[in-house]
């Protein structure tokens, strides 16, 4: 897998060589953002944090809030990877203020809720997670929906809603089992 990350970073490097030839003021920001996202799977969180912050600052200065939102989401993932939970939550909240695409918003909401699910703030994310799960299910994103259901079960439990926690966890287990059976059937032909 890391070879693919290296290949991705090499492709981003090649793309960055064309920036001067492109008149779009956002192309450099987008390339830097792609680089930051490529750094995440390899655990290069410090580099991703630095690059994401630069993208956010540049995008805000240029009035490109949609790019700043993506940069904030990447920053949240990188900070979460470094174990900086409070800072990651702040980055996710900044991303939610500027993001407009439903799928991205659900991903950011799920990431933020994941961090809050087993915290004193769990009750505030229950309704949000219910909405996220519904959106993911409606779009057919079964695995993401099941993972969000697990977070919802944790949030229910932390909020003292034990029956809802048990029912939701059971639903998530069944959903993941179904996904696993489907994947095995596809894989085995």
C-alpha positions as YAML, in Angstrom:
chain: A
units: angstrom
residues:
- id: 1
  name: UNK
  ca: [0.00, 0.00, 0.00]
- id: 2
  name: UNK
  ca: [2.77, 2.49, 0.77]
- id: 3
  name: UNK
  ca: [4.02, 2.14, -2.80]
- id: 4
  name: UNK
  ca: [0.72, 3.55, -3.97]
- id: 5
  name: UNK
  ca: [1.07, 6.46, -1.57]
- id: 6
  name: UNK
  ca: [4.53, 7.14, -2.96]
- id: 7
  name: UNK
  ca: [3.07, 6.95, -6.47]
- id: 8
  name: UNK
  ca: [0.35, 9.39, -5.47]
- id: 9
  name: UNK
  ca: [2.86, 11.82, -4.02]
- id: 10
  name: UNK
  ca: [4.97, 11.55, -7.18]
- id: 11
  name: UNK
  ca: [1.89, 12.38, -9.27]
- id: 12
  name: UNK
  ca: [1.21, 15.40, -7.06]
- id: 13
  name: UNK
  ca: [4.84, 16.49, -7.51]
- id: 14
  name: UNK
  ca: [4.46, 16.22, -11.29]
- id: 15
  name: UNK
  ca: [1.27, 18.26, -11.15]
- id: 16
  name: UNK
  ca: [2.89, 20.94, -9.02]
- id: 17
  name: UNK
  ca: [5.45, 21.43, -11.79]
- id: 18
  name: UNK
  ca: [2.66, 22.70, -14.04]
- id: 19
  name: UNK
  ca: [1.34, 25.32, -11.60]
- id: 20
  name: UNK
  ca: [3.22, 28.24, -13.15]
- id: 21
  name: UNK
  ca: [1.66, 27.46, -16.53]
- id: 22
  name: UNK
  ca: [-1.90, 27.52, -15.14]
- id: 23
  name: UNK
  ca: [-3.60, 30.90, -14.69]
- id: 24
  name: UNK
  ca: [-5.98, 29.59, -12.00]
- id: 25
  name: UNK
  ca: [-5.10, 31.03, -8.58]
- id: 26
  name: UNK
  ca: [-6.54, 27.96, -6.86]
- id: 27
  name: UNK
  ca: [-4.58, 25.22, -8.64]
- id: 28
  name: UNK
  ca: [-1.59, 25.52, -6.29]
- id: 29
  name: UNK
  ca: [-3.86, 25.35, -3.24]
- id: 30
  name: UNK
  ca: [-5.61, 22.28, -4.62]
- id: 31
  name: UNK
  ca: [-2.31, 20.54, -5.38]
- id: 32
  name: UNK
  ca: [-1.03, 21.26, -1.86]
- id: 33
  name: UNK
  ca: [-4.30, 19.96, -0.47]
- id: 34
  name: UNK
  ca: [-3.99, 16.75, -2.48]
- id: 35
  name: UNK
  ca: [-0.45, 16.32, -1.16]
- id: 36
  name: UNK
  ca: [-1.69, 16.77, 2.42]
- id: 37
  name: UNK
  ca: [-4.43, 14.16, 1.92]
- id: 38
  name: UNK
  ca: [-1.88, 11.76, 0.37]
- id: 39
  name: UNK
  ca: [0.31, 12.08, 3.47]
- id: 40
  name: UNK
  ca: [-2.41, 10.87, 5.85]
- id: 41
  name: UNK
  ca: [-2.45, 7.12, 5.07]
- id: 42
  name: UNK
  ca: [1.31, 6.88, 5.55]
- id: 43
  name: UNK
  ca: [1.07, 8.44, 9.02]
- id: 44
  name: UNK
  ca: [2.95, 11.58, 8.03]
- id: 45
  name: UNK
  ca: [0.65, 13.66, 10.19]
- id: 46
  name: UNK
  ca: [3.10, 16.43, 11.08]
- id: 47
  name: UNK
  ca: [3.67, 17.21, 7.40]
- id: 48
  name: UNK
  ca: [-0.05, 17.01, 6.70]
- id: 49
  name: UNK
  ca: [-0.80, 19.43, 9.57]
- id: 50
  name: UNK
  ca: [1.71, 21.97, 8.30]
- id: 51
  name: UNK
  ca: [0.54, 21.75, 4.71]
- id: 52
  name: UNK
  ca: [-3.16, 21.80, 5.63]
- id: 53
  name: UNK
  ca: [-2.69, 24.91, 7.75]
- id: 54
  name: UNK
  ca: [-0.88, 26.63, 4.89]
- id: 55
  name: UNK
  ca: [-3.71, 25.74, 2.49]
- id: 56
  name: UNK
  ca: [-6.32, 27.03, 4.96]
- id: 57
  name: UNK
  ca: [-4.49, 30.33, 5.45]
- id: 58
  name: UNK
  ca: [-3.90, 30.84, 1.72]
- id: 59
  name: UNK
  ca: [-7.48, 29.90, 0.83]
- id: 60
  name: UNK
  ca: [-8.98, 32.22, 3.45]
- id: 61
  name: UNK
  ca: [-6.77, 35.09, 2.28]
- id: 62
  name: UNK
  ca: [-7.91, 34.45, -1.31]
- id: 63
  name: UNK
  ca: [-11.58, 34.26, -0.29]
- id: 64
  name: UNK
  ca: [-11.83, 30.59, -1.30]
- id: 65
  name: UNK
  ca: [-13.86, 29.24, 1.61]
- id: 66
  name: UNK
  ca: [-14.62, 25.92, -0.13]
- id: 67
  name: UNK
  ca: [-10.88, 25.16, -0.32]
- id: 68
  name: UNK
  ca: [-10.41, 26.36, 3.25]
- id: 69
  name: UNK
  ca: [-13.15, 23.90, 4.26]
- id: 70
  name: UNK
  ca: [-11.37, 21.00, 2.59]
- id: 71
  name: UNK
  ca: [-8.13, 22.13, 4.18]
- id: 72
  name: UNK
  ca: [-9.78, 22.22, 7.59]
- id: 73
  name: UNK
  ca: [-11.13, 18.70, 7.08]
- id: 74
  name: UNK
  ca: [-7.66, 17.43, 6.17]
- id: 75
  name: UNK
  ca: [-6.23, 19.29, 9.15]
- id: 76
  name: UNK
  ca: [-8.79, 17.57, 11.39]
- id: 77
  name: UNK
  ca: [-7.82, 14.13, 10.10]
- id: 78
  name: UNK
  ca: [-4.11, 14.92, 10.58]
- id: 79
  name: UNK
  ca: [-4.60, 16.30, 14.09]
- id: 80
  name: UNK
  ca: [-6.73, 13.29, 14.98]
- id: 81
  name: UNK
  ca: [-3.90, 11.08, 13.72]
- id: 82
  name: UNK
  ca: [-1.52, 12.89, 16.06]
- id: 83
  name: UNK
  ca: [-3.91, 12.34, 18.95]
- id: 84
  name: UNK
  ca: [-4.83, 16.02, 19.31]
- id: 85
  name: UNK
  ca: [-8.54, 15.44, 19.82]
- id: 86
  name: UNK
  ca: [-9.62, 18.95, 20.89]
- id: 87
  name: UNK
  ca: [-7.75, 20.58, 18.01]
- id: 88
  name: UNK
  ca: [-9.15, 18.02, 15.56]
- id: 89
  name: UNK
  ca: [-12.70, 18.77, 16.72]
- id: 90
  name: UNK
  ca: [-12.05, 22.49, 16.19]
- id: 91
  name: UNK
  ca: [-10.73, 21.81, 12.69]
- id: 92
  name: UNK
  ca: [-13.77, 19.67, 11.85]
- id: 93
  name: UNK
  ca: [-16.07, 22.41, 13.14]
- id: 94
  name: UNK
  ca: [-14.26, 24.96, 10.95]
- id: 95
  name: UNK
  ca: [-14.67, 22.63, 7.98]
- id: 96
  name: UNK
  ca: [-18.40, 22.28, 8.66]
- id: 97
  name: UNK
  ca: [-18.82, 26.07, 8.59]
- id: 98
  name: UNK
  ca: [-17.53, 26.28, 5.01]
- id: 99
  name: UNK
  ca: [-18.28, 22.94, 3.33]
- id: 100
  name: UNK
  ca: [-21.22, 22.69, 0.97]
- id: 101
  name: UNK
  ca: [-21.20, 19.17, -0.51]
- id: 102
  name: UNK
  ca: [-23.51, 16.75, 1.36]
- id: 103
  name: UNK
  ca: [-21.20, 13.74, 1.19]
- id: 104
  name: UNK
  ca: [-18.23, 15.70, 2.54]
- id: 105
  name: UNK
  ca: [-20.36, 17.27, 5.25]
- id: 106
  name: UNK
  ca: [-21.51, 13.82, 6.38]
- id: 107
  name: UNK
  ca: [-17.90, 12.56, 6.44]
- id: 108
  name: UNK
  ca: [-16.79, 15.54, 8.53]
- id: 109
  name: UNK
  ca: [-19.79, 15.27, 10.85]
- id: 110
  name: UNK
  ca: [-19.08, 11.56, 11.32]
- id: 111
  name: UNK
  ca: [-15.39, 12.21, 12.05]
- id: 112
  name: UNK
  ca: [-16.25, 14.93, 14.58]
- id: 113
  name: UNK
  ca: [-18.97, 12.81, 16.16]
- id: 114
  name: UNK
  ca: [-16.59, 9.85, 16.40]
- id: 115
  name: UNK
  ca: [-14.35, 11.95, 18.64]
- id: 116
  name: UNK
  ca: [-17.24, 13.23, 20.74]
- id: 117
  name: UNK
  ca: [-19.21, 9.97, 21.01]
- id: 118
  name: UNK
  ca: [-17.50, 8.74, 24.17]
- id: 119
  name: UNK
  ca: [-17.06, 12.11, 25.82]
- id: 120
  name: UNK
  ca: [-19.06, 14.33, 28.15]
- id: 121
  name: UNK
  ca: [-20.43, 15.96, 24.94]
- id: 122
  name: UNK
  ca: [-21.90, 12.66, 23.65]
- id: 123
  name: UNK
  ca: [-25.53, 13.76, 24.02]
- id: 124
  name: UNK
  ca: [-24.99, 16.66, 21.62]
- id: 125
  name: UNK
  ca: [-23.93, 14.36, 18.76]
- id: 126
  name: UNK
  ca: [-26.68, 11.75, 19.04]
- id: 127
  name: UNK
  ca: [-29.13, 13.60, 16.78]
- id: 128
  name: UNK
  ca: [-26.32, 14.52, 14.42]
- id: 129
  name: UNK
  ca: [-25.24, 10.89, 14.11]
- id: 130
  name: UNK
  ca: [-28.81, 9.79, 13.47]
- id: 131
  name: UNK
  ca: [-28.90, 12.24, 10.54]
- id: 132
  name: UNK
  ca: [-25.46, 11.14, 9.29]
- id: 133
  name: UNK
  ca: [-26.45, 7.47, 9.36]
- id: 134
  name: UNK
  ca: [-29.67, 8.25, 7.48]
- id: 135
  name: UNK
  ca: [-27.76, 10.18, 4.82]
- id: 136
  name: UNK
  ca: [-25.18, 7.44, 4.38]
- id: 137
  name: UNK
  ca: [-27.85, 4.75, 4.16]
- id: 138
  name: UNK
  ca: [-29.79, 6.82, 1.60]
- id: 139
  name: UNK
  ca: [-26.67, 7.09, -0.57]
- id: 140
  name: UNK
  ca: [-25.95, 3.36, -0.24]
- id: 141
  name: UNK
  ca: [-22.72, 3.86, 1.71]
- id: 142
  name: UNK
  ca: [-23.26, 0.75, 3.81]
- id: 143
  name: UNK
  ca: [-19.85, 0.41, 5.45]
- id: 144
  name: UNK
  ca: [-19.65, 4.08, 6.42]
- id: 145
  name: UNK
  ca: [-23.23, 3.89, 7.72]
- id: 146
  name: UNK
  ca: [-22.43, 0.84, 9.87]
- id: 147
  name: UNK
  ca: [-19.33, 2.51, 11.31]
- id: 148
  name: UNK
  ca: [-21.37, 5.64, 12.07]
- id: 149
  name: UNK
  ca: [-23.97, 3.40, 13.73]
- id: 150
  name: UNK
  ca: [-21.26, 2.05, 16.04]
- id: 151
  name: UNK
  ca: [-20.35, 5.62, 16.95]
- id: 152
  name: UNK
  ca: [-24.04, 6.32, 17.52]
- id: 153
  name: UNK
  ca: [-24.25, 3.29, 19.84]
- id: 154
  name: UNK
  ca: [-21.25, 4.60, 21.79]
- id: 155
  name: UNK
  ca: [-22.83, 8.06, 21.98]
- id: 156
  name: UNK
  ca: [-26.14, 6.60, 23.16]
- id: 157
  name: UNK
  ca: [-24.28, 4.63, 25.84]
- id: 158
  name: UNK
  ca: [-22.27, 7.64, 27.00]
- id: 159
  name: UNK
  ca: [-25.47, 9.70, 27.11]
- id: 160
  name: UNK
  ca: [-27.12, 7.04, 29.31]
- id: 161
  name: UNK
  ca: [-29.52, 5.77, 26.65]
- id: 162
  name: UNK
  ca: [-28.62, 2.12, 27.11]
- id: 163
  name: UNK
  ca: [-31.51, 0.47, 25.25]
- id: 164
  name: UNK
  ca: [-30.91, 2.66, 22.19]
- id: 165
  name: UNK
  ca: [-27.19, 1.88, 22.48]
- id: 166
  name: UNK
  ca: [-27.80, -1.87, 22.45]
- id: 167
  name: UNK
  ca: [-30.30, -1.75, 19.57]
- id: 168
  name: UNK
  ca: [-28.03, 0.49, 17.48]
- id: 169
  name: UNK
  ca: [-24.95, -1.65, 18.12]
- id: 170
  name: UNK
  ca: [-26.91, -4.75, 17.10]
- id: 171
  name: UNK
  ca: [-28.03, -3.03, 13.88]
- id: 172
  name: UNK
  ca: [-24.43, -2.02, 13.12]
- id: 173
  name: UNK
  ca: [-23.17, -5.58, 13.67]
- id: 174
  name: UNK
  ca: [-25.84, -6.97, 11.34]
- id: 175
  name: UNK
  ca: [-25.03, -4.33, 8.72]
- id: 176
  name: UNK
  ca: [-21.31, -5.06, 8.82]
- id: 177
  name: UNK
  ca: [-22.02, -8.78, 8.64]
- id: 178
  name: UNK
  ca: [-24.10, -8.22, 5.52]
- id: 179
  name: UNK
  ca: [-21.38, -6.08, 3.98]
- id: 180
  name: UNK
  ca: [-18.83, -8.78, 4.78]
- id: 181
  name: UNK
  ca: [-20.94, -11.50, 3.18]
- id: 182
  name: UNK
  ca: [-21.50, -9.34, 0.09]
- id: 183
  name: UNK
  ca: [-17.79, -8.56, -0.21]
- id: 184
  name: UNK
  ca: [-16.91, -12.25, 0.15]
- id: 185
  name: UNK
  ca: [-19.46, -13.19, -2.54]
- id: 186
  name: UNK
  ca: [-18.07, -10.57, -4.92]
- id: 187
  name: UNK
  ca: [-14.48, -11.55, -4.16]
- id: 188
  name: UNK
  ca: [-15.10, -15.29, -4.65]
- id: 189
  name: UNK
  ca: [-17.16, -14.72, -7.77]
...
